[in-house]
Amino acid sequence: MSVNVVTRISFSMVLMAMLGCQATEGNTTLSQRYGICANLPAGVEFRKVPPGPDFDLGVLESEGHYAEVFIGRHPKFSHRVIKRGVTATDGFELLGQESGDGVERMLYAYNRGDPEGPSYVMFMAVDIQPMKKILNANNFLVSCR
C-alpha cells in the first residue's frame, strides 16, 4: 500500500472521529451543492468532510468498512468512462469500476440537463467489495433537487 493511500485513509479516519455522524438510515443528503442524496439502509452512516473548491467529500461506513465519497464534475477516472456520463439521463448510473494507486473506485453519474454537465459520485476504498451491495442497491443514489 502506498504512503499516499495510507495517509488518505488515516486522514479520513481522523476526520470521521472529529466530525461525528452526519446521517444514518433513510434519505440522506450527500451534497446540497449538487443536489445528491442517498437512501441509506439501516446500519450505514455518512459523514461529510470539508469540501473542496468545486467538489464535496464524505465517508460512507458500514460494519467497519469505509469508502471515501467524491461528488462533483471532474472525478479522477479514465476519460472514456467519464464521457459516458452524458448518457446517464434516467437517474444515477454505474459507469464503471477501476483500480489504481492501491485504491478501487466506482463511478456513478446522472445527467439532469444542468448547463455544467453531469454530476458524478465516486466511491473509493482499498477494498470496495464489502460496500458493493450497498452501492449497487436499486435507487441508492437519487436526485434531491
Phi, psi and chi 1 to 4 in degrees:
 res  aa     phi    psi   chi1   chi2   chi3   chi4
   1 MET       -  132.6 -172.5  178.3  -43.1      -
   2 SER   -73.9  159.1   73.1      -      -      -
   3 VAL   -61.1  -38.1  173.2      -      -      -
   4 ASN   -60.4  -43.7 -173.4   27.8      -      -
   5 VAL   -66.0  -45.4  172.0      -      -      -
   6 VAL   -60.5  -42.8  171.9      -      -      -
   7 THR   -62.1  -45.2  -59.1      -      -      -
   8 ARG   -63.5  -43.8  -72.8 -179.8   62.7 -160.7
   9 ILE   -65.6  -43.6  -68.3  170.2      -      -
  10 SER   -61.3  -43.4  -62.6      -      -      -
  11 PHE   -60.9  -44.2  178.6   71.0      -      -
  12 SER   -62.1  -42.4  -66.6      -      -      -
  13 MET   -63.8  -41.1  -60.7  -70.8  -77.6      -
  14 VAL   -64.9  -44.3  168.0      -      -      -
  15 LEU   -62.6  -39.6  -77.7  173.4      -      -
  16 MET   -61.3  -42.7  -73.1 -172.1  -49.6      -
  17 ALA   -64.9  -38.6      -      -      -      -
  18 MET   -73.2  -39.9  -72.1  173.7   25.5      -
  19 LEU   -85.4  -24.0  -65.5  174.0      -      -
  20 GLY    73.0 -175.0      -      -      -      -
  21 CYS   -80.6  130.5  177.6      -      -      -
  22 GLN   -87.9  -43.7 -175.2  -88.7  -24.4      -
  23 ALA  -161.6  150.7      -      -      -      -
  24 THR  -137.9  150.5   60.2      -      -      -
  25 GLU    43.4  135.4 -165.9  172.7   -2.0      -
  26 GLY    93.4 -169.8      -      -      -      -
  27 ASN   -73.4  115.8 -167.9  -65.4      -      -
  28 THR  -122.1  133.6  -60.2      -      -      -
  29 THR   -75.7  118.4  -59.2      -      -      -
  30 LEU   -87.1  -38.6  -57.7 -176.5      -      -
  31 SER  -148.3  111.9  171.3      -      -      -
  32 GLN   -70.1  -37.9 -172.6  170.4    8.8      -
  33 ARG   -56.1  -42.3  177.7 -172.5  -20.7 -155.4
  34 TYR  -102.6    0.0  -69.1  101.9      -      -
  35 GLY    63.8   46.6      -      -      -      -
  36 ILE  -119.7  129.2  -62.5  173.4      -      -
  37 CYS  -123.8  167.6  -68.5      -      -      -
  38 ALA  -137.0  142.0      -      -      -      -
  39 ASN   -90.0   99.2  -68.7  -53.3      -      -
  40 LEU   -85.8  128.9  -61.4 -179.0      -      -
  41 PRO   -72.6  164.9   18.8  -22.7      -      -
  42 ALA   -55.3  137.9      -      -      -      -
  43 GLY    87.9   -2.8      -      -      -      -
  44 VAL  -105.0  133.8  177.1      -      -      -
  45 GLU  -122.4  148.6  -62.9  179.2   -4.8      -
  46 PHE  -124.2  132.3  176.1   76.7      -      -
  47 ARG  -122.3  129.5  -66.9  173.4 -177.6   90.1
  48 LYS   -76.3  147.2  -68.1 -177.2  179.7 -177.3
  49 VAL  -120.3  148.7  176.6      -      -      -
  50 PRO   -49.0  131.7  -28.6   36.0      -      -
  51 PRO   -75.7  166.0   30.1  -35.1      -      -
  52 GLY   -92.5 -175.1      -      -      -      -
  53 PRO   -65.8  -34.5   19.7  -27.9      -      -
  54 ASP  -135.9   27.0   63.2  -10.0      -      -
  55 PHE  -153.2  156.8   55.7   88.8      -      -
  56 ASP  -111.8  154.0  -71.9  -24.8      -      -
  57 LEU  -132.6  155.6  -62.2  170.0      -      -
  58 GLY  -165.7 -179.4      -      -      -      -
  59 VAL  -134.2  129.1  177.2      -      -      -
  60 LEU  -101.8  132.3 -166.1   66.3      -      -
  61 GLU  -130.6  135.5 -171.8  -93.4  -32.4      -
  62 SER  -148.2  121.2  174.6      -      -      -
  63 GLU    49.7   43.7  -61.2  177.8   -0.2      -
  64 GLY    80.3    4.2      -      -      -      -
  65 HIS  -105.6  141.2  -60.3  -76.7      -      -
  66 TYR  -125.6  145.9  -59.5   87.7      -      -
  67 ALA  -136.9  130.1      -      -      -      -
  68 GLU   -74.6  147.8  -67.5 -179.0   63.2      -
  69 VAL  -122.9  126.3 -176.3      -      -      -
  70 PHE  -113.1  131.7  163.9   92.7      -      -
  71 ILE  -130.7  122.3  -58.4  164.0      -      -
  72 GLY   173.6 -156.3      -      -      -      -
  73 ARG  -108.1  -13.9  -54.2  -98.7 -171.8 -129.7
  74 HIS  -132.9   70.6  -52.0  -72.4      -      -
  75 PRO   -73.2  155.6   29.0  -35.3      -      -
  76 LYS   -83.3   91.3 -178.2 -178.5  175.6 -174.2
  77 PHE  -152.5  162.2 -137.7   83.0      -      -
  78 SER   -61.2  141.0   66.8      -      -      -
  79 HIS   -59.8  -39.0 -172.0   65.0      -      -
  80 ARG   -63.5  -33.1   70.7  173.0  174.5   75.8
  81 VAL   -75.5  -44.3  173.8      -      -      -
  82 ILE   -57.3  -40.6  -69.7  171.8      -      -
  83 LYS   -58.9  -28.9  -74.7  175.3   32.3  178.3
  84 ARG   -68.5  -14.0  -70.1 -174.3   37.3 -131.8
  85 GLY   -60.2  -28.1      -      -      -      -
  86 VAL   -67.0  -21.5  -62.2      -      -      -
  87 THR   -91.3   -4.4   63.6      -      -      -
  88 ALA   -84.7   79.0      -      -      -      -
  89 THR  -107.5   -2.0   57.5      -      -      -
  90 ASP  -111.3   36.6  -67.8  -32.3      -      -
  91 GLY   107.1  180.0      -      -      -      -
  92 PHE   -68.3  133.6  -78.7   93.1      -      -
  93 GLU  -125.4  135.7 -179.8 -179.0  -41.3      -
  94 LEU   -71.6  119.1  174.3   61.6      -      -
  95 LEU   -90.7  -31.8  -59.5 -178.9      -      -
  96 GLY   171.3  173.7      -      -      -      -
  97 GLN  -132.2  135.9 -177.1  173.0  -23.3      -
  98 GLU  -138.5  158.3  -66.2 -179.3  -13.4      -
  99 SER  -127.6  147.6  -63.3      -      -      -
 100 GLY   174.6  149.6      -      -      -      -
 101 ASP    57.6   30.1  -61.0  -33.5      -      -
 102 GLY    76.1   14.6      -      -      -      -
 103 VAL  -130.2  139.8  177.2      -      -      -
 104 GLU   -99.5  139.8  -63.8  177.3   -9.5      -
 105 ARG  -128.1  141.5  -61.5  172.2 -168.4   84.3
 106 MET  -123.1  131.4  -68.5  178.6   69.7      -
 107 LEU  -118.0  129.2 -177.0   64.9      -      -
 108 TYR  -118.7  152.5  -66.7   78.8      -      -
 109 ALA  -145.4  156.1      -      -      -      -
 110 TYR  -145.1  123.0 -176.0   15.5      -      -
 111 ASN  -103.0   98.1 -173.4   -5.4      -      -
 112 ARG   -88.2    4.2  -65.1  175.4  -76.1 -149.7
 113 GLY    90.4   13.4      -      -      -      -
 114 ASP   -62.2  142.6  -62.7  -19.7      -      -
 115 PRO   -57.2  -29.1  -18.6   26.0      -      -
 116 GLU   -78.9  -11.5  -57.4   86.1    8.5      -
 117 GLY   104.7 -168.6      -      -      -      -
 118 PRO   -65.0  154.7  -11.7   21.3      -      -
 119 SER   -98.2  135.9  -65.6      -      -      -
 120 TYR  -114.8  143.8  -66.7   92.9      -      -
 121 VAL  -127.6  120.2 -178.6      -      -      -
 122 MET  -118.2  131.3 -177.6  170.7   59.3      -
 123 PHE  -107.6  133.7  -63.4   91.5      -      -
 124 MET  -131.8  134.9  -57.4  164.6  -74.7      -
 125 ALA  -156.6  155.8      -      -      -      -
 126 VAL   -60.0  -40.3  172.1      -      -      -
 127 ASP  -134.4  104.3  179.6   10.0      -      -
 128 ILE   -81.1  -15.5 -158.8   91.4      -      -
 129 GLN   -50.7  -46.9 -173.8   63.1   36.5      -
 130 PRO   -63.8  -16.4  -21.0   31.0      -      -
 131 MET   -98.3   -9.4  -58.0  -62.6  -82.3      -
 132 LYS   -60.5  -37.7  -81.5 -172.0  169.2 -177.1
 133 LYS   -60.0  -40.4 -177.8  176.6  179.9 -176.8
 134 ILE   -69.6  -49.5  -62.8  162.0      -      -
 135 LEU   -66.2  -28.9  -58.7  178.1      -      -
 136 ASN   -95.3    4.0  -71.0  -32.3      -      -
 137 ALA   -64.3  145.0      -      -      -      -
 138 ASN   -60.9  130.7 -159.7   19.9      -      -
 139 ASN    60.4   30.6  -68.2  -39.3      -      -
 140 PHE   -64.8  -54.5  171.5   63.5      -      -
 141 LEU   -95.0  134.4  -67.7  172.2      -      -
 142 VAL  -141.8  157.2  -66.5      -      -      -
 143 SER   -79.0  137.4  177.3      -      -      -
 144 CYS  -122.8   40.2   48.5      -      -      -
 145 ARG  -103.6      -  -79.6 -166.3 -178.8  166.4
